[in-house]
């Protein structure tokens, strides 16, 4: 299982980047992607579309 965690401070400070997606929306997007992958018969642990 992938551990997904990050601190966007460096991107904010050096690039002026600000997120446009809230936490709840991000979680919904991730769940939708996993559901889509599983409905296509894929395995999220073996999904080659993720680095």
N, CA, C, O and CB atoms as a CASP TS submission, in Angstrom:
PFRMAT TS
TARGET T0000
AUTHOR 0000-0000-0000
METHOD Language model
MODEL 1
PARENT N/A
ATOM      1  N   UNK     1       0.847  -1.176   0.000  1.00  0.00           N
ATOM      2  CA  UNK     1       0.000   0.000   0.000  1.00  0.00           C
ATOM      3  C   UNK     1       0.889   1.234   0.000  1.00  0.00           C
ATOM      4  O   UNK     1       1.893   1.295   0.709  1.00  0.00           O
ATOM      5  CB  UNK     1      -0.962   0.001   1.218  1.00  0.00           C
ATOM      6  N   UNK     2       0.500   2.221  -0.812  1.00  0.00           N
ATOM      7  CA  UNK     2       1.254   3.463  -0.890  1.00  0.00           C
ATOM      8  C   UNK     2       0.909   4.362   0.292  1.00  0.00           C
ATOM      9  O   UNK     2      -0.245   4.452   0.712  1.00  0.00           O
ATOM     10  CB  UNK     2       0.971   4.187  -2.219  1.00  0.00           C
ATOM     11  N   UNK     3       1.918   5.010   0.807  1.00  0.00           N
ATOM     12  CA  UNK     3       1.715   6.012   1.850  1.00  0.00           C
ATOM     13  C   UNK     3       1.753   7.370   1.162  1.00  0.00           C
ATOM     14  O   UNK     3       2.782   7.775   0.621  1.00  0.00           O
ATOM     15  CB  UNK     3       2.805   5.905   2.997  1.00  0.00           C
ATOM     16  N   UNK     4       0.630   8.062   1.187  1.00  0.00           N
ATOM     17  CA  UNK     4       0.541   9.347   0.504  1.00  0.00           C
ATOM     18  C   UNK     4       0.520  10.473   1.520  1.00  0.00           C
ATOM     19  O   UNK     4      -0.485  10.696   2.196  1.00  0.00           O
ATOM     20  CB  UNK     4      -0.707   9.406  -0.391  1.00  0.00           C
ATOM     21  N   UNK     5       1.632  11.178   1.623  1.00  0.00           N
ATOM     22  CA  UNK     5       1.694  12.332   2.512  1.00  0.00           C
ATOM     23  C   UNK     5       2.705  13.320   1.935  1.00  0.00           C
ATOM     24  O   UNK     5       3.686  12.928   1.304  1.00  0.00           O
ATOM     25  CB  UNK     5       2.083  11.910   3.973  1.00  0.00           C
ATOM     26  N   UNK     6       2.454  14.572   2.158  1.00  0.00           N
ATOM     27  CA  UNK     6       3.344  15.594   1.619  1.00  0.00           C
ATOM     28  C   UNK     6       3.165  16.903   2.387  1.00  0.00           C
ATOM     29  O   UNK     6       2.147  17.127   3.042  1.00  0.00           O
ATOM     30  CB  UNK     6       3.076  15.810   0.112  1.00  0.00           C
ATOM     31  N   UNK     7       4.162  17.742   2.292  1.00  0.00           N
ATOM     32  CA  UNK     7       4.094  19.077   2.850  1.00  0.00           C
ATOM     33  C   UNK     7       4.288  20.050   1.684  1.00  0.00           C
ATOM     34  O   UNK     7       5.391  20.140   1.145  1.00  0.00           O
ATOM     35  CB  UNK     7       5.174  19.293   3.985  1.00  0.00           C
ATOM     36  N   UNK     8       3.254  20.773   1.287  1.00  0.00           N
ATOM     37  CA  UNK     8       3.359  21.650   0.117  1.00  0.00           C
ATOM     38  C   UNK     8       4.081  22.968   0.386  1.00  0.00           C
ATOM     39  O   UNK     8       4.104  23.842  -0.481  1.00  0.00           O
ATOM     40  CB  UNK     8       1.992  21.945  -0.405  1.00  0.00           C
ATOM     41  N   UNK     9       4.670  23.127   1.573  1.00  0.00           N
ATOM     42  CA  UNK     9       5.298  24.397   1.945  1.00  0.00           C
ATOM     43  C   UNK     9       6.375  24.826   0.944  1.00  0.00           C
ATOM     44  O   UNK     9       6.415  25.993   0.555  1.00  0.00           O
ATOM     45  CB  UNK     9       5.907  24.287   3.338  1.00  0.00           C
ATOM     46  N   UNK    10       7.243  23.910   0.522  1.00  0.00           N
ATOM     47  CA  UNK    10       8.320  24.260  -0.396  1.00  0.00           C
ATOM     48  C   UNK    10       7.762  24.758  -1.731  1.00  0.00           C
ATOM     49  O   UNK    10       8.277  25.724  -2.295  1.00  0.00           O
ATOM     50  CB  UNK    10       9.240  23.052  -0.623  1.00  0.00           C
ATOM     51  N   UNK    11       6.721  24.110  -2.234  1.00  0.00           N
ATOM     52  CA  UNK    11       6.095  24.549  -3.485  1.00  0.00           C
ATOM     53  C   UNK    11       5.461  25.917  -3.323  1.00  0.00           C
ATOM     54  O   UNK    11       5.528  26.753  -4.225  1.00  0.00           O
ATOM     55  CB  UNK    11       5.043  23.536  -3.946  1.00  0.00           C
ATOM     56  N   UNK    12       4.848  26.142  -2.179  1.00  0.00           N
ATOM     57  CA  UNK    12       4.202  27.429  -1.914  1.00  0.00           C
ATOM     58  C   UNK    12       5.252  28.535  -1.827  1.00  0.00           C
ATOM     59  O   UNK    12       5.086  29.601  -2.420  1.00  0.00           O
ATOM     60  CB  UNK    12       3.374  27.366  -0.606  1.00  0.00           C
ATOM     61  N   UNK    13       6.330  28.281  -1.089  1.00  0.00           N
ATOM     62  CA  UNK    13       7.364  29.298  -0.867  1.00  0.00           C
ATOM     63  C   UNK    13       8.160  29.571  -2.142  1.00  0.00           C
ATOM     64  O   UNK    13       8.345  30.728  -2.518  1.00  0.00           O
ATOM     65  CB  UNK    13       8.311  28.857   0.255  1.00  0.00           C
ATOM     66  N   UNK    14       8.633  28.515  -2.809  1.00  0.00           N
ATOM     67  CA  UNK    14       9.525  28.704  -3.953  1.00  0.00           C
ATOM     68  C   UNK    14       8.796  28.997  -5.255  1.00  0.00           C
ATOM     69  O   UNK    14       9.330  29.696  -6.117  1.00  0.00           O
ATOM     70  CB  UNK    14      10.375  27.490  -4.131  1.00  0.00           C
ATOM     71  N   UNK    15       7.580  28.473  -5.411  1.00  0.00           N
ATOM     72  CA  UNK    15       6.878  28.625  -6.680  1.00  0.00           C
ATOM     73  C   UNK    15       5.631  29.489  -6.600  1.00  0.00           C
ATOM     74  O   UNK    15       5.062  29.863  -7.626  1.00  0.00           O
ATOM     75  CB  UNK    15       6.508  27.289  -7.200  1.00  0.00           C
ATOM     76  N   UNK    16       5.207  29.806  -5.387  1.00  0.00           N
ATOM     77  CA  UNK    16       3.974  30.555  -5.228  1.00  0.00           C
ATOM     78  C   UNK    16       2.736  29.709  -5.500  1.00  0.00           C
ATOM     79  O   UNK    16       1.655  30.242  -5.752  1.00  0.00           O
ATOM     80  CB  UNK    16       3.984  31.748  -6.138  1.00  0.00           C
ATOM     81  N   UNK    17       2.897  28.386  -5.447  1.00  0.00           N
ATOM     82  CA  UNK    17       1.806  27.454  -5.735  1.00  0.00           C
ATOM     83  C   UNK    17       0.806  27.412  -4.595  1.00  0.00           C
ATOM     84  O   UNK    17       1.187  27.416  -3.424  1.00  0.00           O
ATOM     85  CB  UNK    17       2.353  26.055  -5.999  1.00  0.00           C
ATOM     86  N   UNK    18      -0.462  27.371  -4.933  1.00  0.00           N
ATOM     87  CA  UNK    18      -1.526  27.187  -3.956  1.00  0.00           C
ATOM     88  C   UNK    18      -2.440  26.081  -4.465  1.00  0.00           C
ATOM     89  O   UNK    18      -2.748  26.026  -5.656  1.00  0.00           O
ATOM     90  CB  UNK    18      -2.321  28.516  -3.715  1.00  0.00           C
ATOM     91  N   UNK    19      -2.868  25.213  -3.583  1.00  0.00           N
ATOM     92  CA  UNK    19      -3.752  24.127  -3.991  1.00  0.00           C
ATOM     93  C   UNK    19      -5.113  24.685  -4.389  1.00  0.00           C
ATOM     94  O   UNK    19      -5.570  25.700  -3.862  1.00  0.00           O
ATOM     95  CB  UNK    19      -3.903  23.090  -2.860  1.00  0.00           C
ATOM     96  N   UNK    20      -5.739  23.999  -5.326  1.00  0.00           N
ATOM     97  CA  UNK    20      -7.079  24.392  -5.763  1.00  0.00           C
ATOM     98  C   UNK    20      -8.092  23.307  -5.445  1.00  0.00           C
ATOM     99  O   UNK    20      -9.281  23.452  -5.733  1.00  0.00           O
ATOM    100  CB  UNK    20      -7.089  24.696  -7.264  1.00  0.00           C
ATOM    101  N   UNK    21      -7.619  22.219  -4.851  1.00  0.00           N
ATOM    102  CA  UNK    21      -8.476  21.094  -4.496  1.00  0.00           C
ATOM    103  C   UNK    21      -8.420  20.909  -2.984  1.00  0.00           C
ATOM    104  O   UNK    21      -7.339  20.806  -2.405  1.00  0.00           O
ATOM    105  CB  UNK    21      -8.040  19.786  -5.242  1.00  0.00           C
ATOM    106  N   UNK    22      -9.581  20.869  -2.351  1.00  0.00           N
ATOM    107  CA  UNK    22      -9.640  20.648  -0.914  1.00  0.00           C
ATOM    108  C   UNK    22      -9.445  19.182  -0.566  1.00  0.00           C
ATOM    109  O   UNK    22      -9.492  18.314  -1.438  1.00  0.00           O
ATOM    110  CB  UNK    22     -10.962  21.141  -0.361  1.00  0.00           C
ATOM    111  N   UNK    23      -9.231  18.918   0.696  1.00  0.00           N
ATOM    112  CA  UNK    23      -8.961  17.554   1.159  1.00  0.00           C
ATOM    113  C   UNK    23     -10.100  16.596   0.804  1.00  0.00           C
ATOM    114  O   UNK    23      -9.861  15.511   0.273  1.00  0.00           O
ATOM    115  CB  UNK    23      -8.732  17.549   2.671  1.00  0.00           C
ATOM    116  N   UNK    24     -11.335  17.001   1.099  1.00  0.00           N
ATOM    117  CA  UNK    24     -12.475  16.133   0.839  1.00  0.00           C
ATOM    118  C   UNK    24     -12.616  15.829  -0.646  1.00  0.00           C
ATOM    119  O   UNK    24     -12.921  14.698  -1.025  1.00  0.00           O
ATOM    120  CB  UNK    24     -13.753  16.771   1.363  1.00  0.00           C
ATOM    121  N   UNK    25     -12.393  16.840  -1.494  1.00  0.00           N
ATOM    122  CA  UNK    25     -12.478  16.642  -2.943  1.00  0.00           C
ATOM    123  C   UNK    25     -11.369  15.711  -3.423  1.00  0.00           C
ATOM    124  O   UNK    25     -11.596  14.870  -4.292  1.00  0.00           O
ATOM    125  CB  UNK    25     -12.395  17.994  -3.680  1.00  0.00           C
ATOM    126  N   UNK    26     -10.174  15.859  -2.861  1.00  0.00           N
ATOM    127  CA  UNK    26      -9.061  14.990  -3.221  1.00  0.00           C
ATOM    128  C   UNK    26      -9.365  13.539  -2.853  1.00  0.00           C
ATOM    129  O   UNK    26      -9.116  12.632  -3.648  1.00  0.00           O
ATOM    130  CB  UNK    26      -7.774  15.456  -2.530  1.00  0.00           C
ATOM    131  N   UNK    27      -9.894  13.318  -1.667  1.00  0.00           N
ATOM    132  CA  UNK    27     -10.254  11.959  -1.248  1.00  0.00           C
ATOM    133  C   UNK    27     -11.302  11.383  -2.195  1.00  0.00           C
ATOM    134  O   UNK    27     -11.197  10.226  -2.602  1.00  0.00           O
ATOM    135  CB  UNK    27     -10.783  11.954   0.211  1.00  0.00           C
ATOM    136  N   UNK    28     -12.305  12.174  -2.547  1.00  0.00           N
ATOM    137  CA  UNK    28     -13.341  11.707  -3.475  1.00  0.00           C
ATOM    138  C   UNK    28     -12.739  11.337  -4.823  1.00  0.00           C
ATOM    139  O   UNK    28     -13.123  10.329  -5.416  1.00  0.00           O
ATOM    140  CB  UNK    28     -14.421  12.782  -3.660  1.00  0.00           C
ATOM    141  N   UNK    29     -11.805  12.137  -5.312  1.00  0.00           N
ATOM    142  CA  UNK    29     -11.151  11.847  -6.591  1.00  0.00           C
ATOM    143  C   UNK    29     -10.372  10.536  -6.518  1.00  0.00           C
ATOM    144  O   UNK    29     -10.406   9.739  -7.456  1.00  0.00           O
ATOM    145  CB  UNK    29     -10.210  13.000  -6.988  1.00  0.00           C
ATOM    146  N   UNK    30      -9.674  10.314  -5.409  1.00  0.00           N
ATOM    147  CA  UNK    30      -8.882   9.096  -5.246  1.00  0.00           C
ATOM    148  C   UNK    30      -9.788   7.861  -5.168  1.00  0.00           C
ATOM    149  O   UNK    30      -9.484   6.825  -5.759  1.00  0.00           O
ATOM    150  CB  UNK    30      -8.004   9.195  -3.982  1.00  0.00           C
ATOM    151  N   UNK    31     -10.895   7.977  -4.439  1.00  0.00           N
ATOM    152  CA  UNK    31     -11.833   6.861  -4.320  1.00  0.00           C
ATOM    153  C   UNK    31     -12.460   6.565  -5.683  1.00  0.00           C
ATOM    154  O   UNK    31     -12.568   5.402  -6.073  1.00  0.00           O
ATOM    155  CB  UNK    31     -12.934   7.175  -3.271  1.00  0.00           C
ATOM    156  N   UNK    32     -12.870   7.600  -6.403  1.00  0.00           N
ATOM    157  CA  UNK    32     -13.448   7.407  -7.732  1.00  0.00           C
ATOM    158  C   UNK    32     -12.466   6.706  -8.665  1.00  0.00           C
ATOM    159  O   UNK    32     -12.859   5.827  -9.432  1.00  0.00           O
ATOM    160  CB  UNK    32     -13.870   8.751  -8.328  1.00  0.00           C
ATOM    161  N   UNK    33     -11.203   7.085  -8.607  1.00  0.00           N
ATOM    162  CA  UNK    33     -10.188   6.455  -9.457  1.00  0.00           C
ATOM    163  C   UNK    33     -10.023   4.977  -9.109  1.00  0.00           C
ATOM    164  O   UNK    33      -9.915   4.139 -10.004  1.00  0.00           O
ATOM    165  CB  UNK    33      -8.839   7.184  -9.315  1.00  0.00           C
ATOM    166  N   UNK    34     -10.003   4.650  -7.817  1.00  0.00           N
ATOM    167  CA  UNK    34      -9.879   3.258  -7.407  1.00  0.00           C
ATOM    168  C   UNK    34     -11.102   2.448  -7.814  1.00  0.00           C
ATOM    169  O   UNK    34     -10.970   1.313  -8.272  1.00  0.00           O
ATOM    170  CB  UNK    34      -9.672   3.167  -5.904  1.00  0.00           C
ATOM    171  N   UNK    35     -12.296   3.025  -7.650  1.00  0.00           N
ATOM    172  CA  UNK    35     -13.527   2.330  -8.046  1.00  0.00           C
ATOM    173  C   UNK    35     -13.511   2.071  -9.546  1.00  0.00           C
ATOM    174  O   UNK    35     -13.848   0.973  -9.988  1.00  0.00           O
ATOM    175  CB  UNK    35     -14.782   3.154  -7.651  1.00  0.00           C
ATOM    176  N   UNK    36     -13.125   3.068 -10.330  1.00  0.00           N
ATOM    177  CA  UNK    36     -13.045   2.911 -11.783  1.00  0.00           C
ATOM    178  C   UNK    36     -12.044   1.816 -12.149  1.00  0.00           C
ATOM    179  O   UNK    36     -12.325   0.977 -13.004  1.00  0.00           O
ATOM    180  CB  UNK    36     -12.648   4.245 -12.451  1.00  0.00           C
ATOM    181  N   UNK    37     -10.888   1.824 -11.510  1.00  0.00           N
ATOM    182  CA  UNK    37      -9.859   0.819 -11.781  1.00  0.00           C
ATOM    183  C   UNK    37     -10.372  -0.578 -11.447  1.00  0.00           C
ATOM    184  O   UNK    37     -10.191  -1.511 -12.228  1.00  0.00           O
ATOM    185  CB  UNK    37      -8.580   1.124 -10.977  1.00  0.00           C
ATOM    186  N   UNK    38     -11.009  -0.722 -10.294  1.00  0.00           N
ATOM    187  CA  UNK    38     -11.514  -2.026  -9.882  1.00  0.00           C
ATOM    188  C   UNK    38     -12.662  -2.493 -10.776  1.00  0.00           C
ATOM    189  O   UNK    38     -12.778  -3.686 -11.055  1.00  0.00           O
ATOM    190  CB  UNK    38     -11.972  -1.975  -8.431  1.00  0.00           C
ATOM    191  N   UNK    39     -13.506  -1.572 -11.227  1.00  0.00           N
ATOM    192  CA  UNK    39     -14.626  -1.966 -12.091  1.00  0.00           C
ATOM    193  C   UNK    39     -14.129  -2.416 -13.457  1.00  0.00           C
ATOM    194  O   UNK    39     -14.824  -3.141 -14.169  1.00  0.00           O
ATOM    195  CB  UNK    39     -15.617  -0.805 -12.251  1.00  0.00           C
ATOM    196  N   UNK    40     -12.921  -1.984 -13.822  1.00  0.00           N
ATOM    197  CA  UNK    40     -12.307  -2.423 -15.079  1.00  0.00           C
ATOM    198  C   UNK    40     -11.487  -3.693 -14.893  1.00  0.00           C
ATOM    199  O   UNK    40     -10.827  -4.149 -15.827  1.00  0.00           O
ATOM    200  CB  UNK    40     -11.423  -1.318 -15.650  1.00  0.00           C
ATOM    201  N   UNK    41     -11.524  -4.271 -13.681  1.00  0.00           N
ATOM    202  CA  UNK    41     -10.791  -5.500 -13.406  1.00  0.00           C
ATOM    203  C   UNK    41      -9.342  -5.298 -13.024  1.00  0.00           C
ATOM    204  O   UNK    41      -8.576  -6.260 -12.980  1.00  0.00           O
ATOM    205  CB  UNK    41     -10.851  -6.376 -14.581  1.00  0.00           C
ATOM    206  N   UNK    42      -8.952  -4.071 -12.747  1.00  0.00           N
ATOM    207  CA  UNK    42      -7.570  -3.782 -12.387  1.00  0.00           C
ATOM    208  C   UNK    42      -7.298  -3.992 -10.915  1.00  0.00           C
ATOM    209  O   UNK    42      -8.215  -4.188 -10.118  1.00  0.00           O
ATOM    210  CB  UNK    42      -7.224  -2.375 -12.762  1.00  0.00           C
ATOM    211  N   UNK    43      -6.031  -3.951 -10.567  1.00  0.00           N
ATOM    212  CA  UNK    43      -5.582  -4.095  -9.186  1.00  0.00           C
ATOM    213  C   UNK    43      -4.864  -2.808  -8.790  1.00  0.00           C
ATOM    214  O   UNK    43      -3.807  -2.509  -9.345  1.00  0.00           O
ATOM    215  CB  UNK    43      -4.648  -5.346  -9.013  1.00  0.00           C
ATOM    216  N   UNK    44      -5.410  -2.038  -7.844  1.00  0.00           N
ATOM    217  CA  UNK    44      -4.778  -0.764  -7.475  1.00  0.00           C
ATOM    218  C   UNK    44      -3.336  -0.921  -7.019  1.00  0.00           C
ATOM    219  O   UNK    44      -2.536   0.001  -7.173  1.00  0.00           O
ATOM    220  CB  UNK    44      -5.571  -0.097  -6.383  1.00  0.00           C
ATOM    221  N   UNK    45      -2.999  -2.062  -6.468  1.00  0.00           N
ATOM    222  CA  UNK    45      -1.626  -2.275  -6.000  1.00  0.00           C
ATOM    223  C   UNK    45      -0.676  -2.495  -7.180  1.00  0.00           C
ATOM    224  O   UNK    45       0.532  -2.317  -7.030  1.00  0.00           O
ATOM    225  CB  UNK    45      -1.566  -3.480  -5.039  1.00  0.00           C
ATOM    226  N   UNK    46      -1.199  -2.877  -8.349  1.00  0.00           N
ATOM    227  CA  UNK    46      -0.373  -3.142  -9.511  1.00  0.00           C
ATOM    228  C   UNK    46      -0.605  -2.147 -10.638  1.00  0.00           C
ATOM    229  O   UNK    46      -0.158  -2.373 -11.763  1.00  0.00           O
ATOM    230  CB  UNK    46      -0.626  -4.531 -10.005  1.00  0.00           C
ATOM    231  N   UNK    47      -1.294  -1.057 -10.355  1.00  0.00           N
ATOM    232  CA  UNK    47      -1.657  -0.072 -11.375  1.00  0.00           C
ATOM    233  C   UNK    47      -0.404   0.625 -11.888  1.00  0.00           C
ATOM    234  O   UNK    47       0.280   1.316 -11.134  1.00  0.00           O
ATOM    235  CB  UNK    47      -2.660   0.966 -10.810  1.00  0.00           C
ATOM    236  N   UNK    48      -0.103   0.443 -13.172  1.00  0.00           N
ATOM    237  CA  UNK    48       1.108   1.021 -13.750  1.00  0.00           C
ATOM    238  C   UNK    48       0.960   2.491 -14.101  1.00  0.00           C
ATOM    239  O   UNK    48       1.932   3.124 -14.514  1.00  0.00           O
ATOM    240  CB  UNK    48       1.498   0.257 -14.976  1.00  0.00           C
ATOM    241  N   UNK    49      -0.253   3.058 -13.945  1.00  0.00           N
ATOM    242  CA  UNK    49      -0.402   4.481 -14.255  1.00  0.00           C
ATOM    243  C   UNK    49       0.151   5.357 -13.140  1.00  0.00           C
ATOM    244  O   UNK    49       0.319   6.561 -13.332  1.00  0.00           O
ATOM    245  CB  UNK    49      -1.870   4.820 -14.500  1.00  0.00           C
ATOM    246  N   UNK    50       0.439   4.774 -11.975  1.00  0.00           N
ATOM    247  CA  UNK    50       1.035   5.531 -10.875  1.00  0.00           C
ATOM    248  C   UNK    50       2.522   5.248 -10.850  1.00  0.00           C
ATOM    249  O   UNK    50       2.958   4.115 -11.057  1.00  0.00           O
ATOM    250  CB  UNK    50       0.378   5.170  -9.510  1.00  0.00           C
ATOM    251  N   UNK    51       3.292   6.284 -10.594  1.00  0.00           N
ATOM    252  CA  UNK    51       4.766   6.070 -10.541  1.00  0.00           C
ATOM    253  C   UNK    51       5.181   5.156  -9.412  1.00  0.00           C
ATOM    254  O   UNK    51       6.370   4.886  -9.241  1.00  0.00           O
ATOM    255  CB  UNK    51       5.492   7.399 -10.390  1.00  0.00           C
TER
END
